[in-house]
Amino acid sequence: MKDKDIVCVCNSITYGQIIEAIEKKGLKTVEEVGDATQAGTTCGACQDTIQEILDSYYKKK
């Protein structure tokens, strides 16, 4: 996924914005990502994708 790819269509949140929030704030859950970025907080359709991003991010560490 590229930084400019939209993850949350409802709130226009990109992959890059989610990764930046994870790195700066140490977010570990979908709910924390939603609180920090609003991603996944409207219809919830992207919550599985957000979880995949979290899993991938922490697997690399």
DRENBA-524685 format. One record per atom (N, C-alpha, C): x, y, z; residue number from 1; atom name; residue in three letters. Coordinates in Angstrom, 1 decimal, m for minus. Example, Ala and Ser with C-alpha at 12.3 -4.5 7.8 and 13.67 -1.06 7.14 Angstrom:
BEGIN
site X->13.2 | Y->m5.7 | Z->7.8 | resi->1 | name->N | resn->ALA
site X->12.3 | Y->m4.5 | Z->7.8 | resi->1 | name->CA | resn->ALA
site X->13.2 | Y->m3.3 | Z->7.8 | resi->1 | name->C | resn->ALA
site X->12.8 | Y->m2.2 | Z->7.1 | resi->2 | name->N | resn->SER
site X->13.7 | Y->m1.1 | Z->7.1 | resi->2 | name->CA | resn->SER
site X->12.9 | Y->0.0 | Z->7.9 | resi->2 | name->C | resn->SER
***
This chain:
BEGIN
site X->0.8 | Y->m1.2 | Z->0.0 | resi->1 | name->N | resn->MET
site X->0.0 | Y->0.0 | Z->0.0 | resi->1 | name->CA | resn->MET
site X->0.9 | Y->1.2 | Z->0.0 | resi->1 | name->C | resn->MET
site X->0.5 | Y->2.3 | Z->m0.7 | resi->2 | name->N | resn->LYS
site X->1.2 | Y->3.5 | Z->m0.8 | resi->2 | name->CA | resn->LYS
site X->0.7 | Y->4.5 | Z->0.2 | resi->2 | name->C | resn->LYS
site X->1.5 | Y->5.5 | Z->0.6 | resi->3 | name->N | resn->ASP
site X->1.1 | Y->6.5 | Z->1.5 | resi->3 | name->CA | resn->ASP
site X->m0.2 | Y->7.3 | Z->1.1 | resi->3 | name->C | resn->ASP
site X->m0.4 | Y->7.5 | Z->m0.1 | resi->4 | name->N | resn->LYS
site X->m1.5 | Y->8.3 | Z->m0.6 | resi->4 | name->CA | resn->LYS
site X->m2.8 | Y->7.5 | Z->m0.8 | resi->4 | name->C | resn->LYS
site X->m2.7 | Y->6.1 | Z->m0.7 | resi->5 | name->N | resn->ASP
site X->m3.9 | Y->5.3 | Z->m0.8 | resi->5 | name->CA | resn->ASP
site X->m4.9 | Y->5.6 | Z->0.3 | resi->5 | name->C | resn->ASP
site X->m6.1 | Y->5.8 | Z->m0.1 | resi->6 | name->N | resn->ILE
site X->m7.2 | Y->6.0 | Z->0.8 | resi->6 | name->CA | resn->ILE
site X->m7.6 | Y->4.7 | Z->1.5 | resi->6 | name->C | resn->ILE
site X->m7.6 | Y->4.7 | Z->2.8 | resi->7 | name->N | resn->VAL
site X->m8.0 | Y->3.5 | Z->3.6 | resi->7 | name->CA | resn->VAL
site X->m9.5 | Y->3.7 | Z->4.0 | resi->7 | name->C | resn->VAL
site X->m9.7 | Y->4.9 | Z->4.5 | resi->8 | name->N | resn->CYS
site X->m11.1 | Y->5.2 | Z->5.0 | resi->8 | name->CA | resn->CYS
site X->m11.7 | Y->6.2 | Z->4.1 | resi->8 | name->C | resn->CYS
site X->m12.6 | Y->5.7 | Z->3.2 | resi->9 | name->N | resn->VAL
site X->m13.3 | Y->6.5 | Z->2.2 | resi->9 | name->CA | resn->VAL
site X->m14.2 | Y->7.5 | Z->2.9 | resi->9 | name->C | resn->VAL
site X->m14.9 | Y->7.1 | Z->3.9 | resi->10 | name->N | resn->CYS
site X->m15.8 | Y->8.1 | Z->4.5 | resi->10 | name->CA | resn->CYS
site X->m15.2 | Y->9.3 | Z->5.1 | resi->10 | name->C | resn->CYS
site X->m14.0 | Y->9.2 | Z->5.6 | resi->11 | name->N | resn->ASN
site X->m13.3 | Y->10.3 | Z->6.2 | resi->11 | name->CA | resn->ASN
site X->m12.0 | Y->10.7 | Z->5.5 | resi->11 | name->C | resn->ASN
site X->m11.8 | Y->10.1 | Z->4.3 | resi->12 | name->N | resn->SER
site X->m10.6 | Y->10.5 | Z->3.5 | resi->12 | name->CA | resn->SER
site X->m9.3 | Y->10.3 | Z->4.2 | resi->12 | name->C | resn->SER
site X->m9.1 | Y->9.2 | Z->4.9 | resi->13 | name->N | resn->ILE
site X->m7.9 | Y->9.0 | Z->5.7 | resi->13 | name->CA | resn->ILE
site X->m7.0 | Y->8.1 | Z->4.8 | resi->13 | name->C | resn->ILE
site X->m5.8 | Y->8.5 | Z->4.7 | resi->14 | name->N | resn->THR
site X->m4.8 | Y->7.7 | Z->3.9 | resi->14 | name->CA | resn->THR
site X->m4.0 | Y->6.7 | Z->4.7 | resi->14 | name->C | resn->THR
site X->m3.4 | Y->5.8 | Z->4.0 | resi->15 | name->N | resn->TYR
site X->m2.5 | Y->4.8 | Z->4.6 | resi->15 | name->CA | resn->TYR
site X->m1.4 | Y->5.6 | Z->5.4 | resi->15 | name->C | resn->TYR
site X->m0.8 | Y->6.6 | Z->4.7 | resi->16 | name->N | resn->GLY
site X->0.3 | Y->7.4 | Z->5.3 | resi->16 | name->CA | resn->GLY
site X->m0.1 | Y->8.1 | Z->6.6 | resi->16 | name->C | resn->GLY
site X->m1.4 | Y->8.6 | Z->6.6 | resi->17 | name->N | resn->GLN
site X->m1.8 | Y->9.2 | Z->7.8 | resi->17 | name->CA | resn->GLN
site X->m2.0 | Y->8.2 | Z->9.0 | resi->17 | name->C | resn->GLN
site X->m2.4 | Y->7.0 | Z->8.7 | resi->18 | name->N | resn->ILE
site X->m2.6 | Y->6.0 | Z->9.7 | resi->18 | name->CA | resn->ILE
site X->m1.2 | Y->5.6 | Z->10.2 | resi->18 | name->C | resn->ILE
site X->m0.2 | Y->5.3 | Z->9.3 | resi->19 | name->N | resn->ILE
site X->1.1 | Y->4.9 | Z->9.7 | resi->19 | name->CA | resn->ILE
site X->1.8 | Y->6.0 | Z->10.6 | resi->19 | name->C | resn->ILE
site X->1.6 | Y->7.3 | Z->10.1 | resi->20 | name->N | resn->GLU
site X->2.2 | Y->8.4 | Z->10.9 | resi->20 | name->CA | resn->GLU
site X->1.6 | Y->8.4 | Z->12.3 | resi->20 | name->C | resn->GLU
site X->0.3 | Y->8.3 | Z->12.4 | resi->21 | name->N | resn->ALA
site X->m0.3 | Y->8.3 | Z->13.8 | resi->21 | name->CA | resn->ALA
site X->0.2 | Y->7.1 | Z->14.6 | resi->21 | name->C | resn->ALA
site X->0.3 | Y->5.9 | Z->14.0 | resi->22 | name->N | resn->ILE
site X->0.8 | Y->4.7 | Z->14.7 | resi->22 | name->CA | resn->ILE
site X->2.2 | Y->5.0 | Z->15.3 | resi->22 | name->C | resn->ILE
site X->3.1 | Y->5.6 | Z->14.4 | resi->23 | name->N | resn->GLU
site X->4.5 | Y->5.9 | Z->14.8 | resi->23 | name->CA | resn->GLU
site X->4.6 | Y->6.9 | Z->15.8 | resi->23 | name->C | resn->GLU
site X->3.8 | Y->8.0 | Z->15.7 | resi->24 | name->N | resn->LYS
site X->3.9 | Y->9.1 | Z->16.6 | resi->24 | name->CA | resn->LYS
site X->3.3 | Y->8.9 | Z->18.0 | resi->24 | name->C | resn->LYS
site X->2.2 | Y->8.1 | Z->18.0 | resi->25 | name->N | resn->LYS
site X->1.4 | Y->8.0 | Z->19.2 | resi->25 | name->CA | resn->LYS
site X->1.4 | Y->6.5 | Z->19.8 | resi->25 | name->C | resn->LYS
site X->2.1 | Y->5.6 | Z->19.1 | resi->26 | name->N | resn->GLY
site X->2.2 | Y->4.3 | Z->19.6 | resi->26 | name->CA | resn->GLY
site X->0.9 | Y->3.5 | Z->19.6 | resi->26 | name->C | resn->GLY
site X->0.0 | Y->3.8 | Z->18.6 | resi->27 | name->N | resn->LEU
site X->m1.3 | Y->3.2 | Z->18.6 | resi->27 | name->CA | resn->LEU
site X->m1.2 | Y->1.7 | Z->18.4 | resi->27 | name->C | resn->LEU
site X->m2.1 | Y->1.0 | Z->19.0 | resi->28 | name->N | resn->LYS
site X->m2.0 | Y->m0.5 | Z->18.9 | resi->28 | name->CA | resn->LYS
site X->m3.4 | Y->m1.1 | Z->18.6 | resi->28 | name->C | resn->LYS
site X->m4.4 | Y->m0.4 | Z->18.6 | resi->29 | name->N | resn->THR
site X->m5.8 | Y->m1.0 | Z->18.3 | resi->29 | name->CA | resn->THR
site X->m6.5 | Y->m0.2 | Z->17.2 | resi->29 | name->C | resn->THR
site X->m7.5 | Y->m0.8 | Z->16.6 | resi->30 | name->N | resn->VAL
site X->m8.3 | Y->m0.1 | Z->15.6 | resi->30 | name->CA | resn->VAL
site X->m9.0 | Y->1.1 | Z->16.3 | resi->30 | name->C | resn->VAL
site X->m9.4 | Y->0.9 | Z->17.5 | resi->31 | name->N | resn->GLU
site X->m10.1 | Y->2.0 | Z->18.2 | resi->31 | name->CA | resn->GLU
site X->m9.2 | Y->3.2 | Z->18.5 | resi->31 | name->C | resn->GLU
site X->m8.0 | Y->2.9 | Z->18.8 | resi->32 | name->N | resn->GLU
site X->m7.0 | Y->4.0 | Z->19.0 | resi->32 | name->CA | resn->GLU
site X->m6.7 | Y->4.7 | Z->17.7 | resi->32 | name->C | resn->GLU
site X->m6.6 | Y->4.0 | Z->16.6 | resi->33 | name->N | resn->VAL
site X->m6.4 | Y->4.6 | Z->15.3 | resi->33 | name->CA | resn->VAL
site X->m7.6 | Y->5.5 | Z->15.0 | resi->33 | name->C | resn->VAL
site X->m8.8 | Y->5.0 | Z->15.3 | resi->34 | name->N | resn->GLY
site X->m10.0 | Y->5.8 | Z->15.0 | resi->34 | name->CA | resn->GLY
site X->m10.1 | Y->7.1 | Z->15.8 | resi->34 | name->C | resn->GLY
site X->m9.7 | Y->6.9 | Z->17.1 | resi->35 | name->N | resn->ASP
site X->m9.7 | Y->8.1 | Z->18.0 | resi->35 | name->CA | resn->ASP
site X->m8.7 | Y->9.2 | Z->17.5 | resi->35 | name->C | resn->ASP
site X->m7.5 | Y->8.7 | Z->17.0 | resi->36 | name->N | resn->ALA
site X->m6.5 | Y->9.6 | Z->16.6 | resi->36 | name->CA | resn->ALA
site X->m6.7 | Y->10.2 | Z->15.2 | resi->36 | name->C | resn->ALA
site X->m7.3 | Y->9.4 | Z->14.3 | resi->37 | name->N | resn->THR
site X->m7.4 | Y->9.8 | Z->12.9 | resi->37 | name->CA | resn->THR
site X->m8.8 | Y->9.9 | Z->12.3 | resi->37 | name->C | resn->THR
site X->m9.8 | Y->9.4 | Z->13.0 | resi->38 | name->N | resn->GLN
site X->m11.2 | Y->9.3 | Z->12.6 | resi->38 | name->CA | resn->GLN
site X->m11.4 | Y->8.1 | Z->11.6 | resi->38 | name->C | resn->GLN
site X->m10.3 | Y->7.4 | Z->11.2 | resi->39 | name->N | resn->ALA
site X->m10.5 | Y->6.3 | Z->10.3 | resi->39 | name->CA | resn->ALA
site X->m11.3 | Y->5.2 | Z->11.0 | resi->39 | name->C | resn->ALA
site X->m12.3 | Y->4.7 | Z->10.2 | resi->40 | name->N | resn->GLY
site X->m13.1 | Y->3.6 | Z->10.7 | resi->40 | name->CA | resn->GLY
site X->m14.2 | Y->4.0 | Z->11.7 | resi->40 | name->C | resn->GLY
site X->m14.4 | Y->5.2 | Z->11.8 | resi->41 | name->N | resn->THR
site X->m15.4 | Y->5.7 | Z->12.8 | resi->41 | name->CA | resn->THR
site X->m16.8 | Y->6.0 | Z->12.2 | resi->41 | name->C | resn->THR
site X->m16.9 | Y->6.0 | Z->10.9 | resi->42 | name->N | resn->THR
site X->m18.2 | Y->6.3 | Z->10.3 | resi->42 | name->CA | resn->THR
site X->m19.0 | Y->5.1 | Z->10.0 | resi->42 | name->C | resn->THR
site X->m18.6 | Y->4.4 | Z->9.0 | resi->43 | name->N | resn->CYS
site X->m19.4 | Y->3.1 | Z->8.6 | resi->43 | name->CA | resn->CYS
site X->m18.7 | Y->1.9 | Z->9.1 | resi->43 | name->C | resn->CYS
site X->m17.4 | Y->1.9 | Z->9.4 | resi->44 | name->N | resn->GLY
site X->m16.6 | Y->0.8 | Z->9.9 | resi->44 | name->CA | resn->GLY
site X->m16.2 | Y->m0.2 | Z->8.9 | resi->44 | name->C | resn->GLY
site X->m16.4 | Y->0.0 | Z->7.6 | resi->45 | name->N | resn->ALA
site X->m16.0 | Y->m0.9 | Z->6.6 | resi->45 | name->CA | resn->ALA
site X->m14.5 | Y->m1.1 | Z->6.5 | resi->45 | name->C | resn->ALA
site X->m13.7 | Y->m0.1 | Z->6.9 | resi->46 | name->N | resn->CYS
site X->m12.3 | Y->m0.2 | Z->6.7 | resi->46 | name->CA | resn->CYS
site X->m11.6 | Y->m0.7 | Z->8.0 | resi->46 | name->C | resn->CYS
site X->m12.4 | Y->m1.1 | Z->9.0 | resi->47 | name->N | resn->GLN
site X->m11.7 | Y->m1.5 | Z->10.3 | resi->47 | name->CA | resn->GLN
site X->m10.9 | Y->m2.8 | Z->10.1 | resi->47 | name->C | resn->GLN
site X->m11.3 | Y->m3.7 | Z->9.2 | resi->48 | name->N | resn->ASP
site X->m10.4 | Y->m4.9 | Z->9.0 | resi->48 | name->CA | resn->ASP
site X->m9.1 | Y->m4.5 | Z->8.3 | resi->48 | name->C | resn->ASP
site X->m9.2 | Y->m3.5 | Z->7.4 | resi->49 | name->N | resn->THR
site X->m8.0 | Y->m3.0 | Z->6.8 | resi->49 | name->CA | resn->THR
site X->m7.0 | Y->m2.3 | Z->7.8 | resi->49 | name->C | resn->THR
site X->m7.6 | Y->m1.6 | Z->8.7 | resi->50 | name->N | resn->ILE
site X->m6.8 | Y->m0.9 | Z->9.7 | resi->50 | name->CA | resn->ILE
site X->m6.2 | Y->m1.9 | Z->10.6 | resi->50 | name->C | resn->ILE
site X->m6.9 | Y->m3.0 | Z->10.9 | resi->51 | name->N | resn->GLN
site X->m6.3 | Y->m4.1 | Z->11.7 | resi->51 | name->CA | resn->GLN
site X->m5.1 | Y->m4.7 | Z->11.0 | resi->51 | name->C | resn->GLN
site X->m5.3 | Y->m4.9 | Z->9.7 | resi->52 | name->N | resn->GLU
site X->m4.2 | Y->m5.5 | Z->8.8 | resi->52 | name->CA | resn->GLU
site X->m3.0 | Y->m4.6 | Z->8.8 | resi->52 | name->C | resn->GLU
site X->m3.2 | Y->m3.3 | Z->8.8 | resi->53 | name->N | resn->ILE
site X->m2.1 | Y->m2.3 | Z->8.8 | resi->53 | name->CA | resn->ILE
site X->m1.4 | Y->m2.4 | Z->10.1 | resi->53 | name->C | resn->ILE
site X->m2.1 | Y->m2.5 | Z->11.2 | resi->54 | name->N | resn->LEU
site X->m1.5 | Y->m2.6 | Z->12.5 | resi->54 | name->CA | resn->LEU
site X->m0.7 | Y->m3.9 | Z->12.7 | resi->54 | name->C | resn->LEU
site X->m1.3 | Y->m5.0 | Z->12.2 | resi->55 | name->N | resn->ASP
site X->m0.6 | Y->m6.3 | Z->12.3 | resi->55 | name->CA | resn->ASP
site X->0.7 | Y->m6.3 | Z->11.5 | resi->55 | name->C | resn->ASP
site X->0.6 | Y->m5.7 | Z->10.3 | resi->56 | name->N | resn->SER
site X->1.8 | Y->m5.6 | Z->9.4 | resi->56 | name->CA | resn->SER
site X->2.9 | Y->m4.7 | Z->10.0 | resi->56 | name->C | resn->SER
site X->2.4 | Y->m3.6 | Z->10.6 | resi->57 | name->N | resn->TYR
site X->3.4 | Y->m2.6 | Z->11.2 | resi->57 | name->CA | resn->TYR
site X->4.1 | Y->m3.3 | Z->12.3 | resi->57 | name->C | resn->TYR
site X->3.4 | Y->m3.9 | Z->13.2 | resi->58 | name->N | resn->TYR
site X->4.1 | Y->m4.5 | Z->14.4 | resi->58 | name->CA | resn->TYR
site X->4.8 | Y->m5.8 | Z->14.1 | resi->58 | name->C | resn->TYR
site X->4.4 | Y->m6.5 | Z->13.0 | resi->59 | name->N | resn->LYS
site X->5.2 | Y->m7.7 | Z->12.6 | resi->59 | name->CA | resn->LYS
site X->6.6 | Y->m7.3 | Z->12.1 | resi->59 | name->C | resn->LYS
site X->6.7 | Y->m6.2 | Z->11.5 | resi->60 | name->N | resn->LYS
site X->8.0 | Y->m5.7 | Z->11.0 | resi->60 | name->CA | resn->LYS
site X->8.9 | Y->m5.3 | Z->12.1 | resi->60 | name->C | resn->LYS
site X->8.4 | Y->m5.0 | Z->13.3 | resi->61 | name->N | resn->LYS
site X->9.2 | Y->m4.5 | Z->14.4 | resi->61 | name->CA | resn->LYS
site X->9.9 | Y->m5.6 | Z->15.1 | resi->61 | name->C | resn->LYS
***
